[in-house]
Amino acid sequence: MIQPHALDQAFRHAFGAQPTATFRGPGRVNLIGEHTDYNEGFVLPFAIDRAAFAAIRPRRDRRIRLVTDFAPGLVESDVDSLVGGRPTGWAGYPLGVAAALDRFGADLGRVPGFDIALVSDVPVGAGLSSSAAIESAVAMALNGLWELGLDRSTLARVGQWAENVVVGAPTGIMDQSASLLGEQDAAVFLDCRSLVAEIVPLGLAEAGLEVMVVDTRVSHAHADGGYGERRRQCEVGAAALGDRALRDLTIADLPRARAALDDVVFRRVRHVVSEDARVLETVHRLRVEGPTAIGDLLDASHASMRDDFAISTPELDLAVETARAHGALGARMTGGGFGGSAIALVPSSLTDTATEAVQDAFARAGFDRPGVFLVMASAGACEIDPFGEAW
């Protein structure tokens, strides 16, 4: 885990001064609701106890300097280059957030430049939204530095705009919302059309459950073609059925969809429509019965992503099957797919057994050794002191 005082030291080493503020932006696990966000549907993610950290200091001029533990060297820019610029590589995320703020109330003609250092312990490419963690930490930092007074829901839209427009990844708003709106031991139930968010208590510890993450080490990138292709197929399906978005369909509409669409587009539509229904049912069961009642919904979600949306991989399927065979109440891949991580809802007494079983299964299959670790639902992005305590 990252020690924030080490970030303070890294900032001093890079810039020869002390940062004026440090912020934490958590990654997220999506409990259920995959590829529903850009279809204006429902999602149920939670912020996790792995995060990106941003240390920042204003400058007297308009220059911007960035360093990170992701890559060597110093990236330099300036405020006047933000609008219309297309930074590449890791710097696209923080600079994209700075550029996005111009669209959400910042007067970039009047704000100072800044020095910023970024570190993260959210695995990159693992489906835990390392990008949204960076975006949320930087958005909070610049919101404070530039005294913008934007609320968290607006900062989530800032992060999404940065990822969509600057980075070029056609993602929805789920990841940034989870990172900014999360609360301890709770999930964020988000209506991606209205952007109304509700906090749903998870009660995992009370139920004796843990969320186990299996990072398959199969890296993915949302800017690659598979994610964008699925989004286009969903848009084609909605248009052919005369609806604004797949959110407007219910299970009862699937026979009509089957008759109107080709097989591939129909299966994409069926996943999204059924996944929205699973999110709503998961929220209901959490509120009425608690987390021990949602395992079959996680299993059904994975089957739908594997068979209808075709975004799973052999590694993800093996992780899910092995966790289920060794005590998990339910398991599914999480994130955009084509690699990344699976999650499993495991009784606390069986986490060691499930971990060993997954690692052994990967070894027998000849796959790279997976990263297996537990995550807790944590509070959303916040300012911290150099020793990691939230203000």
C-alpha positions as CSV (number, residue, x, y, z in Angstrom):
1,M,0.0,0.0,0.0
2,I,1.1,3.5,-0.8
3,Q,2.3,5.6,2.2
4,P,1.3,9.2,1.5
5,H,4.3,10.7,3.3
6,A,6.4,8.9,0.7
7,L,4.5,10.9,-1.9
8,D,5.4,14.1,0.0
9,Q,9.0,13.1,-0.2
10,A,8.8,12.3,-3.9
11,F,7.3,15.7,-4.5
12,R,10.1,17.4,-2.6
13,H,12.7,15.5,-4.6
14,A,11.1,16.4,-8.0
15,F,10.2,20.0,-7.3
16,G,12.4,21.2,-4.4
17,A,9.5,22.3,-2.3
18,Q,6.7,21.0,-0.1
19,P,3.2,20.3,-1.6
20,T,0.5,22.5,-0.2
21,A,-2.1,19.7,-0.3
22,T,-2.5,16.0,-0.9
23,F,-5.6,14.2,-2.2
24,R,-6.7,10.5,-2.4
25,G,-8.8,9.1,-5.2
26,P,-9.8,5.5,-4.7
27,G,-10.2,2.8,-7.4
28,R,-13.4,1.0,-7.6
29,V,-15.0,-2.5,-7.8
30,N,-18.2,-2.8,-9.7
31,L,-20.3,-5.1,-7.7
32,I,-22.8,-5.5,-10.5
33,G,-23.9,-3.5,-13.6
34,E,-21.5,-3.9,-16.4
35,H,-21.7,-1.9,-19.7
36,T,-25.0,-0.5,-18.5
37,D,-23.7,3.0,-17.6
38,Y,-23.3,4.3,-21.2
39,N,-26.7,2.8,-22.0
40,E,-28.2,5.1,-19.4
41,G,-28.9,2.3,-17.0
42,F,-28.1,1.3,-13.5
43,V,-24.8,0.4,-11.8
44,L,-23.7,-0.6,-8.3
45,P,-20.0,0.0,-7.7
46,F,-18.1,0.8,-4.6
47,A,-14.8,2.7,-3.9
48,I,-12.0,0.5,-2.6
49,D,-9.1,0.8,-0.2
50,R,-6.6,1.1,-3.1
51,A,-6.1,4.6,-4.5
52,A,-4.2,7.2,-6.5
53,F,-2.6,10.0,-4.5
54,A,-2.0,13.5,-5.9
55,A,0.3,16.0,-4.2
56,I,0.0,19.6,-5.6
57,R,1.4,23.0,-5.2
58,P,0.4,26.2,-7.1
59,R,3.0,28.1,-9.2
60,R,3.4,31.8,-9.7
61,D,3.4,31.4,-13.4
62,R,1.3,29.4,-15.9
63,R,3.5,26.3,-16.2
64,I,2.4,22.8,-15.3
65,R,4.9,20.1,-14.3
66,L,3.9,16.5,-13.6
67,V,5.8,13.5,-12.2
68,T,4.6,10.0,-11.4
69,D,5.7,6.6,-10.3
70,F,4.0,5.2,-13.5
71,A,6.8,6.4,-15.8
72,P,10.2,8.1,-15.5
73,G,10.9,11.8,-16.2
74,L,9.1,15.1,-15.9
75,V,6.2,16.1,-18.1
76,E,5.9,19.8,-18.7
77,S,3.0,21.9,-20.2
78,D,1.2,25.1,-19.4
79,V,-2.3,26.3,-18.7
80,D,-2.6,28.0,-22.1
81,S,-2.1,24.7,-23.9
82,L,-4.8,22.8,-22.1
83,V,-7.8,23.7,-24.3
84,G,-7.6,21.9,-27.6
85,G,-4.4,20.0,-26.6
86,R,-4.1,16.3,-26.9
87,P,-1.5,15.0,-24.4
88,T,-0.5,11.4,-24.8
89,G,0.4,8.6,-22.3
90,W,-0.3,8.8,-18.6
91,A,-0.3,12.6,-18.6
92,G,-3.5,12.6,-20.6
93,Y,-5.5,11.8,-17.5
94,P,-4.4,14.7,-15.2
95,L,-4.1,17.2,-18.0
96,G,-7.4,16.0,-19.4
97,V,-9.0,16.8,-16.0
98,A,-7.5,20.2,-16.0
99,A,-8.8,20.9,-19.5
100,A,-12.2,19.6,-18.7
101,L,-12.6,22.0,-15.8
102,D,-12.7,24.8,-18.4
103,R,-16.1,23.4,-19.5
104,F,-17.4,23.2,-15.9
105,G,-16.7,26.6,-14.5
106,A,-13.0,27.2,-14.4
107,D,-11.7,30.4,-16.1
108,L,-8.4,29.0,-17.4
109,G,-7.4,32.5,-18.4
110,R,-7.1,33.4,-14.7
111,V,-5.8,30.3,-12.8
112,P,-2.2,29.6,-11.9
113,G,-0.1,26.7,-13.1
114,F,0.9,23.9,-10.7
115,D,3.3,21.2,-9.9
116,I,1.8,17.8,-9.2
117,A,3.1,14.4,-8.3
118,L,1.0,11.2,-8.7
119,V,1.4,7.7,-7.2
120,S,-1.1,4.8,-7.2
121,D,-1.5,1.3,-5.8
122,V,-4.5,0.6,-8.1
123,P,-3.3,-2.1,-10.5
124,V,-3.3,-0.7,-14.1
125,G,-5.4,-2.6,-16.6
126,A,-7.0,-4.8,-13.9
127,G,-10.6,-3.5,-14.3
128,L,-10.4,-1.6,-11.0
129,S,-10.4,1.9,-12.6
130,S,-6.9,3.1,-12.1
131,S,-7.8,5.9,-14.5
132,A,-10.8,7.2,-12.5
133,A,-8.7,7.1,-9.3
134,I,-6.2,9.5,-10.9
135,E,-8.9,11.6,-12.4
136,S,-10.7,11.9,-9.1
137,A,-7.6,12.8,-7.1
138,V,-6.6,15.4,-9.6
139,A,-10.1,16.8,-9.9
140,M,-10.3,17.2,-6.1
141,A,-6.8,18.8,-6.1
142,L,-7.6,21.4,-8.8
143,N,-11.0,22.1,-7.4
144,G,-9.3,23.1,-4.2
145,L,-6.3,24.8,-5.7
146,W,-8.4,26.9,-8.2
147,E,-11.2,27.5,-5.6
148,L,-13.9,26.3,-8.0
149,G,-16.4,25.0,-5.4
150,L,-17.7,22.2,-7.7
151,D,-19.6,19.4,-6.1
152,R,-18.6,15.8,-6.4
153,S,-21.2,14.9,-9.0
154,T,-19.9,17.6,-11.2
155,L,-16.3,16.4,-10.7
156,A,-17.4,13.0,-11.8
157,R,-18.6,14.5,-15.1
158,V,-15.2,16.3,-15.3
159,G,-13.4,13.0,-15.1
160,Q,-15.6,11.3,-17.6
161,W,-15.1,14.2,-20.1
162,A,-11.4,13.9,-19.7
163,E,-11.5,10.2,-20.4
164,N,-13.9,10.4,-23.3
165,V,-12.5,13.4,-25.1
166,V,-8.9,13.7,-24.2
167,V,-7.9,10.1,-23.6
168,G,-10.4,8.8,-26.2
169,A,-12.0,6.0,-24.1
170,P,-15.8,5.8,-24.6
171,T,-16.6,5.0,-21.0
172,G,-19.7,6.0,-19.0
173,I,-19.7,7.9,-15.7
174,M,-19.8,4.9,-13.3
175,D,-16.1,4.8,-12.4
176,Q,-15.7,8.5,-11.5
177,S,-19.0,8.4,-9.5
178,A,-17.9,5.5,-7.4
179,S,-14.5,7.1,-6.7
180,L,-16.0,10.4,-5.7
181,L,-19.3,9.4,-4.0
182,G,-18.3,6.2,-2.2
183,E,-18.8,5.6,1.5
184,Q,-17.4,3.2,4.0
185,D,-19.0,-0.3,3.8
186,A,-21.4,0.9,1.2
187,A,-22.0,0.8,-2.6
188,V,-23.2,3.6,-4.8
189,F,-26.5,2.9,-6.6
190,L,-26.3,5.2,-9.6
191,D,-29.0,5.9,-12.2
192,C,-26.8,6.8,-15.1
193,R,-29.6,8.8,-16.9
194,S,-30.6,11.1,-14.1
195,L,-27.2,10.8,-12.3
196,V,-29.1,10.4,-9.0
197,A,-27.0,8.4,-6.6
198,E,-28.1,6.5,-3.5
199,I,-25.8,4.9,-0.9
200,V,-26.7,1.3,-0.3
201,P,-25.1,-0.3,2.9
202,L,-23.3,-3.6,2.1
203,G,-22.9,-5.0,5.6
204,L,-20.1,-7.4,4.5
205,A,-18.2,-7.6,7.8
206,E,-21.4,-8.2,9.8
207,A,-22.3,-11.0,7.4
208,G,-18.8,-12.5,7.7
209,L,-18.0,-11.9,4.0
210,E,-15.1,-10.5,2.0
211,V,-14.7,-9.3,-1.5
212,M,-11.8,-11.2,-3.1
213,V,-10.3,-9.7,-6.3
214,V,-8.4,-11.9,-8.8
215,D,-6.3,-9.8,-11.1
216,T,-5.7,-12.1,-14.0
217,R,-2.7,-10.0,-15.2
218,V,-4.4,-9.9,-18.6
219,S,-4.3,-6.2,-19.3
220,H,-6.9,-4.3,-21.2
221,A,-7.4,-0.7,-22.3
222,H,-10.8,0.9,-22.8
223,A,-9.5,3.0,-25.7
224,D,-9.0,-0.3,-27.6
225,G,-11.6,-1.5,-30.2
226,G,-13.5,-4.1,-28.3
227,Y,-15.1,-1.7,-25.8
228,G,-16.0,0.8,-28.4
229,E,-17.5,-1.9,-30.7
230,R,-19.8,-3.1,-27.9
231,R,-21.0,0.5,-27.3
232,R,-21.7,0.9,-31.0
233,Q,-23.7,-2.4,-31.1
234,C,-25.8,-1.2,-28.1
235,E,-26.5,2.1,-29.9
236,V,-27.5,0.2,-33.1
237,G,-29.8,-2.0,-31.1
238,A,-31.5,1.0,-29.3
239,A,-32.0,2.9,-32.6
240,A,-33.4,-0.2,-34.4
241,L,-36.0,-0.6,-31.6
242,G,-36.9,3.1,-31.6
243,D,-35.6,3.8,-28.1
244,R,-33.3,6.5,-26.9
245,A,-31.2,4.0,-25.0
246,L,-31.3,0.4,-23.9
247,R,-32.3,1.7,-20.5
248,D,-35.8,2.1,-21.9
249,L,-36.2,-1.6,-22.5
250,T,-37.3,-4.3,-20.1
251,I,-37.2,-8.1,-20.1
252,A,-40.7,-8.1,-21.6
253,D,-39.2,-6.3,-24.7
254,L,-36.7,-9.0,-25.5
255,P,-39.0,-11.1,-27.8
256,R,-39.5,-7.9,-29.9
257,A,-35.8,-7.3,-29.9
258,R,-35.0,-10.8,-31.0
259,A,-37.4,-10.4,-34.0
260,A,-35.9,-7.1,-35.0
261,L,-32.2,-7.5,-34.6
262,D,-29.4,-9.8,-35.9
263,D,-28.2,-12.4,-33.4
264,V,-25.0,-10.5,-32.3
265,V,-26.8,-7.2,-31.6
266,F,-29.6,-9.0,-29.9
267,R,-27.3,-10.8,-27.5
268,R,-25.6,-7.4,-26.7
269,V,-29.0,-5.9,-26.0
270,R,-30.1,-8.9,-23.9
271,H,-27.1,-8.6,-21.7
272,V,-27.7,-4.9,-21.0
273,V,-31.4,-5.3,-20.4
274,S,-31.0,-8.3,-18.1
275,E,-28.0,-6.6,-16.3
276,D,-30.1,-3.6,-15.5
277,A,-32.7,-5.9,-14.0
278,R,-30.0,-7.7,-12.0
279,V,-28.7,-4.4,-10.5
280,L,-32.2,-3.5,-9.3
281,E,-32.7,-6.9,-7.8
282,T,-29.3,-6.8,-6.1
283,V,-30.2,-3.4,-4.5
284,H,-33.5,-4.8,-3.3
285,R,-31.9,-7.9,-1.8
286,L,-29.1,-6.0,-0.1
287,R,-31.7,-3.8,1.5
288,V,-34.1,-6.6,2.5
289,E,-32.0,-9.7,3.0
290,G,-28.4,-8.6,3.1
291,P,-25.3,-9.6,1.1
292,T,-25.6,-13.4,1.6
293,A,-28.6,-13.3,-0.8
294,I,-26.9,-11.8,-3.9
295,G,-24.5,-14.6,-5.0
296,D,-26.7,-16.1,-7.8
297,L,-27.0,-12.6,-9.3
298,L,-23.3,-12.2,-9.5
299,D,-23.1,-15.6,-11.2
300,A,-25.8,-14.7,-13.7
301,S,-24.0,-11.5,-14.5
302,H,-20.8,-13.3,-15.4
303,A,-22.6,-15.8,-17.5
304,S,-24.3,-12.9,-19.4
305,M,-21.0,-11.1,-20.0
306,R,-19.4,-14.3,-21.1
307,D,-22.1,-15.6,-23.4
308,D,-24.1,-12.6,-24.6
309,F,-21.6,-9.7,-24.4
310,A,-18.6,-11.8,-25.2
311,I,-16.1,-9.8,-23.1
312,S,-14.7,-12.5,-20.8
313,T,-11.5,-14.4,-21.2
314,P,-10.4,-18.0,-20.3
315,E,-8.5,-16.5,-17.3
316,L,-11.5,-14.7,-16.0
317,D,-13.8,-17.7,-16.5
318,L,-11.3,-19.9,-14.6
319,A,-11.1,-17.4,-11.7
320,V,-14.8,-17.3,-11.4
321,E,-15.3,-21.1,-11.6
322,T,-12.6,-21.9,-9.2
323,A,-13.7,-19.3,-6.6
324,R,-17.3,-20.7,-6.8
325,A,-16.0,-24.3,-6.4
326,H,-14.1,-23.3,-3.2
327,G,-16.7,-21.5,-1.2
328,A,-17.6,-18.2,-2.9
329,L,-21.3,-17.4,-2.8
330,G,-21.0,-15.7,-6.2
331,A,-18.4,-14.5,-8.6
332,R,-18.1,-12.4,-11.8
333,M,-15.7,-10.5,-13.9
334,T,-15.7,-6.8,-13.1
335,G,-14.8,-3.8,-15.3
336,G,-14.9,-3.4,-19.1
337,G,-13.8,-6.9,-19.9
338,F,-11.2,-8.4,-22.3
339,G,-9.0,-9.0,-19.3
340,G,-8.7,-7.4,-15.9
341,S,-10.1,-8.8,-12.7
342,A,-12.8,-11.0,-11.3
343,I,-14.4,-10.6,-7.9
344,A,-15.8,-13.2,-5.6
345,L,-18.0,-12.9,-2.5
346,V,-16.3,-15.2,-0.1
347,P,-16.9,-16.2,3.6
348,S,-14.1,-14.8,5.7
349,S,-13.1,-18.3,6.9
350,L,-12.6,-19.5,3.3
351,T,-10.5,-16.7,1.8
352,D,-7.2,-18.4,2.2
353,T,-8.6,-21.6,0.7
354,A,-10.1,-19.8,-2.3
355,T,-6.9,-17.8,-2.8
356,E,-4.7,-20.9,-2.9
357,A,-7.2,-22.7,-5.2
358,V,-7.2,-19.9,-7.7
359,Q,-3.5,-19.7,-7.8
360,D,-3.1,-23.4,-8.2
361,A,-5.7,-23.5,-11.0
362,F,-3.9,-20.8,-12.9
363,A,-0.6,-22.7,-12.6
364,R,-2.1,-25.9,-13.9
365,A,-3.6,-24.0,-16.8
366,G,-0.3,-22.4,-17.7
367,F,-1.6,-18.9,-17.1
368,D,0.5,-16.2,-15.4
369,R,0.3,-16.1,-11.6
370,P,-2.7,-14.0,-10.7
371,G,-2.8,-11.2,-8.1
372,V,-5.3,-12.2,-5.4
373,F,-6.2,-9.8,-2.7
374,L,-9.1,-8.6,-0.6
375,V,-10.7,-5.1,-0.9
376,M,-12.9,-3.2,1.4
377,A,-15.6,-0.6,0.5
378,S,-14.0,2.7,1.4
379,A,-14.9,6.4,1.5
380,G,-14.6,8.4,-1.7
381,A,-12.0,10.9,-2.8
382,C,-10.8,13.3,-0.2
383,E,-8.0,15.6,1.0
384,I,-5.5,13.9,3.3
385,D,-2.6,15.0,5.5
386,P,0.9,13.7,4.6
387,F,0.4,10.7,6.9
388,G,-2.8,9.5,5.2
389,E,-5.5,10.7,7.5
390,A,-8.6,12.2,5.8
391,W,-9.3,15.8,6.7
